[in-house]
Amino acid sequence: MSTTANSTSPFSLARLRFDPWVWLALAIAALAIVPIATILMLSWADNQEIWQHLLDTVFWIYVKNTLMLCLGVALFTSLMGTGAAWLVTRFNFPLKSVLVWALLLPLAVPSYILAFVITDQLEYAGFVQKSLRALFSWQTARDYWFPEIRSIQGAIAVLSLVLYPYVYLLARAAFVEQAAQLFEMSRCLGKSQTQSFFKVALPLARPAIVVGVTLALMETINEYGTVEFFAVPTLTAGIFDVWLNMSSLSAAAQIALMLVSFSILLLGLERYSRNAGKFYKLTGQSPAMFAEPLSGFKAWLATALCLLPISLGFILPITVLTNYALRNLDQGLEQYLNSAWNSFSLAIMAALLTTILGLLLAYGVRLSKSNKMRSIAEAATLGYAIPGAVLAVGILYPLGVFDNAVDSVMKAWFDYPTGLLLTGTGGALVLAYSLRFIALSYRTLDASLTKITPEMDDASRILGSRSGKTLWRIHLPLIRPSVLTAMLLVFVDTMKELPITLILRPFNFDTLSTQVWDLASLEQLEQSALAALTILLAGIIPVIIMSRNIGSSERRPQGQ
């Protein structure tokens, strides 16, 4: 098949010239790529003196801690997620019907909130150590040993507890799809339950597990709140340090470029692992793997193992925060209401804008019918793979250039200085959130649009409807559930976002996430409990959506 471009190519200049939807999609993609291009441009600046200072002092500490954090999170999320997925797929035990979706609940908890709660409970003045001293009559910390909570080990534990659901969700889906005959054949050949797991089930699920671990690592390198609170200097924390303490935006951009390269490397390794571990079904529909009933000690051990991450990652924080919130309802209520209004208004605007941009981008890809256009759209979604602090650096500079240009023109032509129009405003935050989370809306809506047969577009065109009318009258009613899902996902992620908000927020402007961060950093977790609880409860929304999907897949008959 020839690949030579011609005038009838779906992505030819002739098509682009007269199709405003495709041009609009290209403009959105270009806007989304601007922060990455800005990081590349800023990184060319000469910062030899700053870099020499960093190399002599903290740079290699940043690198070592980032790598250790990623290795630790990769190990524990794979163990916890894969182990829990295998237990609920292969065995029947008490509370399994609840645990199968409850294992997703820690995903609703922002890692920095869990870090605050665990530190509050495990530090010297916390409930656990106070109880131990009372129980064993210890007087001071010299009388016993207790692990240091604010450490890289503590950060690994906290991040693993909130990120293992990524691995659990994908690993369980892989185990459910595996044919029962393969596993039973392994048993018939004399392999034990454990050997069959390592020889058959685990290799078949490896690509899905790798994808889950990659998602967890992307969140890990983006993490700022937990590592900063635990005093673990990483590359993400280094961006804040170099920018704010050394006043070097270009040096911060150079560190940011390293994180971008690390993100791209992770994506490349995940794609390579997936391609190297492909498996295909050579038969028709196969029965799902039979769940073997457990009894006695083994049954309750399986229940306990599944309950442990749920208890630490969800039940503990929601219990502590609810208790603190009820005890402090009359304190700081005005501040909470202001922060809540700011958070909800920003999240709603970001959800609307991001969903509109994602829909236009996905519709432009559909109309272009071009692999090149799809590749451009995929590049526009890289913002989700880039740490929030990096994206904030990439957005702040072009916003400053735009504001200064407008101010210069207005002063020269009308003698009217405009000052900063976007920088340091809520508009900058909404734009940053939209570019960060456009991947969520685009992928959700693109997948939904793909399911609509092209013949419906052709029929609409024959009846005289243009592309816009077809989108409004036909496509939107059909993909309404996906539109709502995309809005909810962006809304929740915006509520939780911390690094972008800390960098780009206006002066004297708080959201729920920054209020929690400011108060908890000052050891005032009780005063921040209501705000933290609100963020946590909002985070349960996507978990409910995912759990409903799990439930529907459980009830769906084989072959459907």
C-alpha positions as a printed NumPy array, in Angstrom:
array([[  0.   ,   0.   ,   0.   ],
       [  1.442,   3.348,  -0.996],
       [  1.906,   5.964,   1.686],
       [  2.573,   8.858,  -0.667],
       [  0.584,  11.966,   0.258],
       [ -1.888,  13.276,  -2.279],
       [ -4.63 ,  15.837,  -2.535],
       [ -7.246,  13.393,  -1.292],
       [ -5.351,  12.507,   1.881],
       [ -7.477,  13.044,   5.009],
       [ -4.746,  15.266,   6.432],
       [ -3.906,  17.211,   3.247],
       [ -3.682,  20.98 ,   3.179],
       [ -6.857,  21.145,   1.116],
       [ -8.8  ,  19.375,   3.836],
       [ -7.278,  21.433,   6.628],
       [ -7.965,  24.698,   4.816],
       [-11.727,  24.193,   4.751],
       [-12.331,  22.188,   7.94 ],
       [-12.473,  24.567,  10.918],
       [-12.994,  21.686,  13.355],
       [ -9.643,  20.134,  12.474],
       [ -7.927,  23.512,  12.643],
       [ -9.532,  24.106,  16.044],
       [ -8.24 ,  20.736,  17.254],
       [ -4.766,  21.659,  15.999],
       [ -4.933,  24.966,  17.891],
       [ -5.915,  23.172,  21.117],
       [ -3.069,  20.685,  20.644],
       [ -0.623,  23.552,  20.056],
       [ -1.828,  25.291,  23.221],
       [ -1.343,  22.115,  25.236],
       [  2.199,  21.671,  23.889],
       [  3.227,  25.259,  24.774],
       [  4.343,  24.441,  28.388],
       [  6.627,  21.654,  27.167],
       [  8.096,  23.923,  24.479],
       [  8.612,  26.629,  27.122],
       [ 10.526,  24.235,  29.362],
       [ 12.775,  23.328,  26.425],
       [ 13.381,  26.995,  25.623],
       [ 14.132,  28.024,  29.213],
       [ 16.501,  25.094,  29.675],
       [ 18.945,  26.581,  27.135],
       [ 19.953,  29.366,  29.512],
       [ 23.464,  29.292,  30.98 ],
       [ 23.354,  28.515,  34.714],
       [ 26.864,  27.208,  35.208],
       [ 27.394,  28.766,  38.636],
       [ 24.05 ,  27.55 ,  40.002],
       [ 24.599,  24.078,  38.598],
       [ 28.076,  23.89 ,  40.046],
       [ 26.598,  24.762,  43.423],
       [ 23.844,  22.158,  42.999],
       [ 26.315,  19.459,  41.925],
       [ 28.503,  20.207,  44.926],
       [ 25.626,  20.146,  47.406],
       [ 22.169,  18.667,  46.796],
       [ 21.695,  17.571,  43.171],
       [ 22.802,  13.971,  43.62 ],
       [ 20.679,  13.782,  46.773],
       [ 17.688,  14.826,  44.643],
       [ 18.469,  12.105,  42.113],
       [ 19.146,   9.39 ,  44.699],
       [ 15.973,  10.1  ,  46.666],
       [ 13.843,  10.234,  43.51 ],
       [ 15.181,   6.879,  42.324],
       [ 14.817,   5.289,  45.773],
       [ 11.267,   6.595,  46.049],
       [ 10.353,   5.209,  42.63 ],
       [ 11.947,   1.82 ,  43.314],
       [ 10.221,   1.513,  46.682],
       [  6.819,   2.525,  45.338],
       [  7.205,   0.2  ,  42.327],
       [  8.027,  -2.734,  44.609],
       [  5.266,  -2.238,  47.17 ],
       [  2.49 ,  -1.21 ,  44.776],
       [  3.198,  -4.259,  42.6  ],
       [  3.191,  -6.576,  45.632],
       [  0.083,  -5.085,  47.24 ],
       [ -1.897,  -4.546,  44.039],
       [ -1.069,  -7.874,  42.407],
       [ -1.499,  -9.841,  45.636],
       [ -4.901,  -8.325,  46.398],
       [ -6.046,  -8.796,  42.787],
       [ -5.064, -12.489,  42.832],
       [ -6.794, -13.133,  46.159],
       [-10.153, -11.64 ,  45.122],
       [-10.001, -13.298,  41.687],
       [ -8.851, -16.795,  42.584],
       [-10.465, -17.379,  45.994],
       [-13.737, -16.954,  47.865],
       [-13.479, -15.781,  51.47 ],
       [-15.472, -13.673,  53.98 ],
       [-16.3  , -10.089,  52.892],
       [-14.915, -10.653,  49.396],
       [-17.939,  -9.05 ,  47.701],
       [-17.229,  -5.832,  49.629],
       [-13.443,  -5.966,  49.463],
       [-13.37 ,  -6.368,  45.691],
       [-14.422,  -2.713,  45.267],
       [-13.309,  -1.378,  48.682],
       [ -9.687,  -2.046,  47.672],
       [-10.057,   0.965,  45.343],
       [-10.969,   3.389,  48.16 ],
       [ -7.41 ,   4.506,  49.09 ],
       [ -7.186,   5.998,  45.59 ],
       [ -9.601,   8.695,  46.814],
       [ -7.143,   9.892,  49.475],
       [ -4.539,  12.494,  48.406],
       [ -1.129,  11.288,  49.525],
       [ -0.298,  14.495,  51.386],
       [ -3.471,  14.15 ,  53.494],
       [ -2.587,  10.556,  54.392],
       [  0.93 ,  11.746,  55.269],
       [ -0.498,  14.327,  57.678],
       [ -2.824,  11.794,  59.329],
       [ -0.25 ,   9.02 ,  59.712],
       [  2.313,  11.439,  61.124],
       [ -0.284,  12.798,  63.545],
       [ -1.069,   9.282,  64.799],
       [  2.46 ,   7.827,  64.849],
       [  4.639,  10.704,  66.05 ],
       [  5.855,  10.933,  69.664],
       [  2.758,  12.832,  70.837],
       [  0.428,  10.761,  68.679],
       [ -2.094,   8.123,  69.725],
       [  0.078,   5.058,  68.98 ],
       [  3.202,   6.064,  70.924],
       [  1.164,   7.497,  73.804],
       [ -0.689,   4.175,  74.04 ],
       [  2.584,   2.201,  73.976],
       [  4.095,   4.341,  76.739],
       [  0.987,   3.917,  78.883],
       [  0.859,   0.168,  78.253],
       [  4.522,  -0.569,  79.001],
       [  5.134,   2.259,  81.522],
       [  7.79 ,   3.873,  79.325],
       [  8.66 ,   7.422,  80.3  ],
       [ 10.656,   8.926,  77.426],
       [ 11.628,   8.113,  73.825],
       [ 14.945,   6.695,  75.136],
       [ 13.068,   3.809,  76.737],
       [ 11.998,   2.269,  73.408],
       [ 12.641,   2.282,  69.669],
       [ 10.101,   3.515,  67.151],
       [ 10.649,   3.982,  63.397],
       [ 11.094,   7.521,  62.098],
       [  7.917,   8.513,  60.269],
       [  9.234,  11.544,  58.42 ],
       [ 11.722,   9.696,  56.244],
       [ 12.009,   8.295,  52.761],
       [ 10.714,   4.972,  54.095],
       [  7.654,   6.762,  55.444],
       [  7.124,   8.499,  52.091],
       [  7.345,   5.154,  50.27 ],
       [  4.786,   3.633,  52.637],
       [  2.322,   6.522,  52.255],
       [  2.599,   6.689,  48.465],
       [  2.3  ,   2.913,  48.132],
       [ -0.891,   2.881,  50.212],
       [ -2.659,   5.403,  47.971],
       [ -1.234,   4.25 ,  44.614],
       [ -1.499,   0.441,  44.754],
       [ -5.126,   0.591,  43.425],
       [ -3.706,   1.426,  39.977],
       [ -1.965,  -1.951,  39.936],
       [ -4.873,  -3.732,  41.622],
       [ -7.431,  -2.504,  39.095],
       [ -5.422,  -3.501,  36.015],
       [ -4.033,  -6.737,  37.46 ],
       [ -7.478,  -7.902,  38.489],
       [ -8.848,  -7.178,  35.024],
       [ -6.004,  -9.244,  33.556],
       [ -6.626, -12.155,  35.945],
       [-10.378, -12.107,  35.238],
       [ -9.754, -12.303,  31.483],
       [ -7.426, -15.287,  31.754],
       [ -8.843, -18.622,  30.619],
       [ -9.504, -21.192,  33.315],
       [ -8.162, -24.015,  31.134],
       [ -4.595, -22.674,  31.226],
       [ -4.482, -22.583,  34.996],
       [ -6.202, -25.947,  35.423],
       [ -3.891, -27.508,  32.836],
       [ -0.927, -26.335,  34.884],
       [ -2.449, -27.968,  37.975],
       [ -3.043, -31.206,  36.05 ],
       [  0.63 , -31.237,  35.049],
       [  1.576, -31.423,  38.713],
       [  2.214, -27.75 ,  39.462],
       [  1.121, -26.402,  42.824],
       [ -1.164, -23.396,  43.311],
       [  1.865, -21.151,  43.882],
       [  3.828, -22.56 ,  40.941],
       [  0.837, -22.132,  38.621],
       [  0.531, -18.522,  39.724],
       [  4.18 , -17.718,  38.964],
       [  4.404, -19.855,  35.809],
       [  1.049, -19.071,  34.174],
       [ -1.114, -16.334,  35.738],
       [  1.614, -13.803,  36.56 ],
       [  3.363, -13.862,  33.139],
       [  0.018, -13.417,  31.377],
       [ -0.86 , -10.454,  33.62 ],
       [  2.601,  -8.854,  33.483],
       [  1.8  ,  -6.233,  30.788],
       [ -1.206,  -4.98 ,  32.768],
       [  0.806,  -4.922,  35.999],
       [  3.563,  -2.916,  34.305],
       [  1.005,  -0.358,  33.113],
       [ -0.347,  -0.034,  36.666],
       [  3.132,   0.391,  38.142],
       [  3.942,   2.998,  35.473],
       [  0.859,   5.011,  36.426],
       [  1.882,   4.822,  40.084],
       [  5.41 ,   5.997,  39.235],
       [  4.069,   8.926,  37.201],
       [  2.169,  10.041,  40.302],
       [  5.267,   9.457,  42.435],
       [  7.555,  11.739,  40.449],
       [  4.769,  14.353,  40.454],
       [  4.44 ,  14.194,  44.238],
       [  5.364,  17.311,  46.183],
       [  3.243,  17.518,  49.343],
       [  4.307,  14.197,  50.889],
       [  8.028,  14.467,  50.136],
       [  8.17 ,  18.063,  51.312],
       [  6.296,  17.282,  54.544],
       [  8.563,  14.297,  55.202],
       [ 11.666,  16.385,  54.386],
       [ 12.732,  14.109,  51.516],
       [ 14.47 ,  16.265,  48.876],
       [ 13.542,  14.973,  45.401],
       [ 13.783,  16.495,  41.935],
       [ 10.229,  17.83 ,  42.219],
       [ 11.042,  19.518,  45.532],
       [ 14.258,  20.764,  43.905],
       [ 12.247,  22.725,  41.33 ],
       [ 10.619,  24.722,  44.132],
       [ 13.932,  25.153,  45.931],
       [ 15.907,  26.377,  42.902],
       [ 13.134,  28.638,  41.678],
       [ 11.998,  30.224,  44.957],
       [ 15.201,  30.141,  47.015],
       [ 17.797,  30.647,  44.259],
       [ 15.572,  32.86 ,  42.068],
       [ 16.498,  30.958,  38.899],
       [ 13.536,  30.043,  36.7  ],
       [ 15.827,  28.689,  33.967],
       [ 17.667,  26.34 ,  36.357],
       [ 14.289,  25.154,  37.653],
       [ 13.277,  24.534,  34.027],
       [ 16.394,  22.442,  33.506],
       [ 15.51 ,  20.238,  36.474],
       [ 11.947,  20.133,  35.161],
       [ 13.27 ,  18.909,  31.805],
       [ 14.933,  16.009,  33.611],
       [ 11.57 ,  15.043,  35.105],
       [  9.928,  15.296,  31.684],
       [ 12.647,  13.033,  30.269],
       [ 12.086,  10.633,  33.154],
       [  8.341,  10.585,  32.421],
       [  8.965,   9.9  ,  28.731],
       [ 11.427,   7.149,  29.682],
       [  8.79 ,   5.529,  31.897],
       [  6.253,   5.664,  29.075],
       [  8.793,   4.169,  26.68 ],
       [  9.681,   1.338,  29.059],
       [  5.994,   0.629,  29.615],
       [  5.345,   0.504,  25.841],
       [  8.392,  -1.72 ,  25.294],
       [  7.353,  -4.079,  28.092],
       [  3.827,  -4.268,  26.714],
       [  5.052,  -5.061,  23.193],
       [  7.565,  -7.598,  24.485],
       [  4.928,  -9.358,  26.58 ],
       [  2.04 ,  -9.714,  24.157],
       [ -0.229, -12.723,  24.459],
       [ -3.102, -13.63 ,  22.198],
       [ -6.152, -15.825,  22.563],
       [ -6.093, -18.511,  19.908],
       [ -9.534, -19.858,  20.844],
       [-13.009, -18.431,  21.231],
       [-14.697, -17.304,  24.418],
       [-13.274, -19.186,  27.41 ],
       [-14.794, -19.629,  30.846],
       [-13.438, -17.352,  33.552],
       [-11.119, -18.673,  36.211],
       [-12.964, -20.592,  38.924],
       [-12.809, -19.036,  42.403],
       [-11.723, -21.644,  44.921],
       [-13.421, -21.375,  48.343],
       [-11.184, -20.9  ,  51.382],
       [-12.109, -21.94 ,  54.897],
       [-10.858, -21.579,  58.44 ],
       [ -7.627, -19.71 ,  59.103],
       [ -6.75 , -19.262,  55.419],
       [-10.095, -17.603,  54.694],
       [ -9.76 , -15.06 ,  57.487],
       [ -6.082, -14.484,  56.655],
       [ -7.09 , -13.553,  53.094],
       [ -9.713, -11.179,  54.491],
       [ -7.167,  -9.601,  56.85 ],
       [ -4.591,  -9.147,  54.085],
       [ -7.14 ,  -7.319,  51.922],
       [ -8.43 ,  -5.258,  54.847],
       [ -4.959,  -4.04 ,  55.876],
       [ -4.312,  -1.566,  53.014],
       [ -7.933,  -0.398,  53.14 ],
       [ -7.686,   0.24 ,  56.878],
       [ -4.422,   2.178,  56.648],
       [ -5.1  ,   3.958,  53.37 ],
       [ -8.774,   4.891,  53.791],
       [-10.49 ,   3.946,  57.063],
       [ -7.768,   5.517,  59.238],
       [ -7.7  ,   8.94 ,  57.533],
       [-11.47 ,   9.253,  57.173],
       [-11.993,   8.26 ,  60.844],
       [ -9.359,  10.648,  62.196],
       [-10.453,  13.539,  59.978],
       [-14.142,  13.054,  60.787],
       [-13.363,  13.052,  64.515],
       [-11.229,  16.205,  64.251],
       [-13.751,  17.95 ,  61.985],
       [-16.648,  17.338,  64.392],
       [-14.59 ,  18.662,  67.288],
       [-13.596,  21.842,  65.439],
       [-16.697,  22.763,  63.458],
       [-16.881,  26.201,  65.058],
       [-13.197,  27.044,  64.44 ],
       [-12.017,  28.577,  61.176],
       [-15.411,  28.079,  59.521],
       [-15.185,  31.324,  57.555],
       [-11.751,  30.417,  56.199],
       [-13.04 ,  26.958,  55.247],
       [-16.059,  28.386,  53.434],
       [-13.873,  30.807,  51.446],
       [-11.436,  28.031,  50.521],
       [-14.293,  25.684,  49.626],
       [-15.879,  28.332,  47.379],
       [-12.541,  28.911,  45.642],
       [-11.933,  25.181,  45.185],
       [-15.391,  24.35 ,  43.901],
       [-15.566,  27.339,  41.543],
       [-12.111,  26.637,  40.089],
       [-12.852,  22.907,  39.795],
       [-16.182,  23.533,  38.038],
       [-14.646,  26.002,  35.579],
       [-11.691,  23.702,  34.926],
       [-14.006,  20.716,  34.427],
       [-16.139,  22.644,  31.922],
       [-13.193,  24.078,  29.991],
       [-11.228,  20.834,  29.965],
       [-14.226,  18.805,  28.816],
       [-14.941,  21.287,  26.005],
       [-11.3  ,  21.254,  24.881],
       [-11.143,  17.461,  25.079],
       [-14.374,  17.134,  23.106],
       [-13.202,  19.514,  20.374],
       [ -9.865,  17.726,  20.184],
       [-11.485,  14.284,  19.975],
       [-14.028,  15.496,  17.396],
       [-11.278,  17.029,  15.275],
       [ -9.437,  13.703,  15.317],
       [-12.647,  11.921,  14.295],
       [-13.27 ,  14.284,  11.383],
       [ -9.677,  14.273,  10.142],
       [ -9.494,  10.454,  10.009],
       [ -5.722,  10.858,  10.067],
       [ -3.06 ,   9.051,  12.058],
       [ -0.972,  12.24 ,  12.004],
       [ -3.779,  14.175,  13.628],
       [ -4.197,  11.455,  16.247],
       [ -0.463,  11.608,  17.005],
       [ -0.705,  15.376,  17.477],
       [ -3.654,  14.888,  19.834],
       [ -1.695,  12.293,  21.803],
       [  1.171,  14.779,  22.146],
       [ -1.313,  17.297,  23.529],
       [ -2.148,  14.9  ,  26.366],
       [  1.441,  14.734,  27.633],
       [  0.533,  17.271,  30.317],
       [ -0.919,  14.472,  32.438],
       [  2.416,  12.665,  32.352],
       [  4.312,  15.779,  33.462],
       [  4.632,  16.765,  37.131],
       [  2.384,  19.639,  38.144],
       [  5.328,  21.749,  39.26 ],
       [  6.918,  21.338,  35.819],
       [  3.707,  22.33 ,  34.054],
       [  3.376,  25.396,  36.28 ],
       [  6.883,  26.53 ,  35.304],
       [  6.045,  26.014,  31.628],
       [  2.84 ,  28.054,  31.891],
       [  4.056,  30.923,  34.059],
       [  6.657,  32.205,  31.582],
       [  4.405,  32.505,  28.465],
       [  1.672,  34.079,  30.599],
       [  4.18 ,  36.673,  31.779],
       [  5.294,  37.368,  28.205],
       [  1.658,  37.784,  27.109],
       [  0.799,  40.1  ,  30.014],
       [  3.883,  42.276,  29.443],
       [  3.192,  42.509,  25.706],
       [ -0.413,  43.592,  26.256],
       [  0.683,  46.073,  28.924],
       [  3.306,  47.595,  26.604],
       [  0.845,  47.96 ,  23.722],
       [ -1.854,  49.507,  25.922],
       [  0.611,  52.001,  27.44 ],
       [  2.068,  52.948,  24.049],
       [ -1.234,  53.321,  22.198],
       [ -3.713,  54.37 ,  24.886],
       [ -1.492,  55.404,  27.805],
       [ -3.382,  52.85 ,  29.896],
       [ -1.253,  50.249,  31.737],
       [ -3.075,  46.942,  32.191],
       [ -0.619,  45.233,  34.525],
       [ -0.871,  41.474,  34.893],
       [ -4.034,  40.201,  33.237],
       [ -3.505,  36.445,  33.605],
       [ -0.437,  35.866,  35.764],
       [ -1.394,  35.407,  39.406],
       [ -5.104,  35.096,  38.678],
       [ -7.737,  32.388,  38.865],
       [ -7.749,  32.304,  35.065],
       [ -4.137,  31.124,  35.06 ],
       [ -5.071,  28.34 ,  37.476],
       [ -8.018,  27.209,  35.339],
       [ -5.817,  27.193,  32.232],
       [ -3.117,  25.192,  34.019],
       [ -5.623,  22.665,  35.338],
       [ -7.115,  22.276,  31.869],
       [ -3.767,  21.647,  30.181],
       [ -2.798,  19.23 ,  32.953],
       [ -5.982,  17.161,  32.81 ],
       [ -6.966,  17.418,  29.148],
       [ -5.769,  13.815,  28.788],
       [ -8.613,  12.662,  31.05 ],
       [-11.326,  14.322,  28.999],
       [ -9.789,  13.584,  25.589],
       [ -9.242,   9.878,  26.209],
       [-12.677,   9.425,  27.795],
       [-14.508,  11.22 ,  24.989],
       [-12.372,   9.825,  22.17 ],
       [-13.109,   6.286,  23.329],
       [-16.831,   7.108,  23.43 ],
       [-16.869,   8.774,  19.994],
       [-15.004,   5.823,  18.499],
       [-17.956,   3.573,  19.367],
       [-20.323,   5.664,  17.2  ],
       [-20.426,   4.251,  13.69 ],
       [-19.186,   6.621,  10.923],
       [-22.347,   5.836,   8.953],
       [-24.257,   8.122,  11.344],
       [-22.042,  11.043,  10.29 ],
       [-22.599,  10.184,   6.631],
       [-26.369,  10.017,   7.106],
       [-26.382,  13.372,   8.89 ],
       [-24.318,  14.932,   6.103],
       [-26.687,  13.554,   3.433],
       [-29.589,  15.149,   5.31 ],
       [-27.838,  18.51 ,   5.102],
       [-26.386,  18.829,   8.607],
       [-22.921,  20.305,   9.023],
       [-20.287,  18.934,  11.404],
       [-21.274,  21.233,  14.269],
       [-24.94 ,  20.383,  14.028],
       [-24.096,  16.671,  13.84 ],
       [-22.024,  16.968,  17.014],
       [-24.805,  18.83 ,  18.843],
       [-27.797,  16.827,  17.648],
       [-26.381,  13.297,  17.342],
       [-23.034,  12.752,  19.05 ],
       [-23.52 ,  14.678,  22.29 ],
       [-26.757,  12.882,  23.286],
       [-25.064,   9.529,  22.617],
       [-21.902,  10.294,  24.617],
       [-23.585,  12.246,  27.459],
       [-22.508,   9.685,  30.144],
       [-18.882,   9.957,  28.994],
       [-19.084,  13.758,  29.03 ],
       [-20.302,  13.676,  32.636],
       [-17.636,  11.146,  33.575],
       [-14.894,  13.329,  32.067],
       [-16.183,  16.369,  33.95 ],
       [-16.282,  14.472,  37.249],
       [-12.759,  13.108,  36.824],
       [-11.328,  16.553,  36.044],
       [-13.334,  18.113,  38.891],
       [-11.95 ,  15.667,  41.448],
       [ -8.34 ,  15.882,  40.253],
       [ -8.539,  19.678,  40.308],
       [ -9.804,  19.608,  43.89 ],
       [ -6.772,  17.526,  44.913],
       [ -4.085,  19.302,  42.852],
       [ -1.445,  20.924,  45.079],
       [  1.819,  21.871,  43.244],
       [  0.136,  23.868,  40.445],
       [ -2.066,  25.681,  42.959],
       [  0.844,  26.572,  45.238],
       [  2.83 ,  28.075,  42.357],
       [  0.133,  29.875,  40.351],
       [ -2.452,  30.936,  42.939],
       [ -3.101,  34.663,  43.472],
       [ -1.891,  36.358,  46.635],
       [ -4.065,  35.739,  49.706],
       [ -5.98 ,  33.096,  47.772],
       [ -6.559,  29.686,  49.326],
       [ -8.172,  26.531,  48.059],
       [ -8.99 ,  23.512,  50.203],
       [ -5.731,  21.828,  49.205],
       [ -3.562,  24.85 ,  50.037],
       [ -5.461,  25.402,  53.301],
       [ -4.779,  21.81 ,  54.325],
       [ -1.148,  22.178,  53.313],
       [ -0.609,  25.471,  55.146],
       [ -2.29 ,  24.376,  58.389],
       [ -0.962,  20.809,  58.526],
       [  2.569,  22.054,  57.808],
       [  2.195,  24.126,  60.988],
       [  1.131,  20.997,  62.932],
       [ -2.515,  22.166,  62.955],
       [ -4.128,  19.084,  61.452],
       [ -7.267,  19.44 ,  63.581],
       [ -7.952,  22.898,  62.131],
       [ -7.469,  21.577,  58.585],
       [ -9.554,  18.416,  59.101],
       [-12.794,  19.723,  57.59 ],
       [-11.029,  20.893,  54.415],
       [ -9.112,  17.612,  54.144],
       [-12.287,  15.592,  54.684],
       [-14.048,  17.537,  51.918],
       [-11.249,  16.74 ,  49.441],
       [-11.299,  13.086,  50.478],
       [-15.067,  12.767,  50.071],
       [-14.882,  14.397,  46.632],
       [-12.21 ,  11.877,  45.671],
       [-14.608,   9.001,  46.295],
       [-16.612,   9.976,  43.179],
       [-14.304,   8.334,  40.589],
       [-13.902,   5.343,  42.893],
       [-17.686,   4.869,  42.846],
       [-17.618,   5.053,  39.046],
       [-14.863,   2.435,  38.85 ],
       [-16.547,   0.191,  41.42 ],
       [-19.775,   0.305,  39.411],
       [-17.815,  -0.782,  36.356],
       [-16.358,  -3.676,  38.372],
       [-19.831,  -4.635,  39.523],
       [-21.241,  -4.578,  36.001],
       [-18.363,  -6.708,  34.71 ],
       [-18.981,  -9.185,  37.525],
       [-22.658,  -9.518,  36.567],
       [-22.088,  -9.588,  32.798],
       [-22.582, -13.101,  31.414],
       [-19.754, -14.79 ,  29.624],
       [-19.582, -13.976,  25.954],
       [-21.257, -10.591,  26.247]])
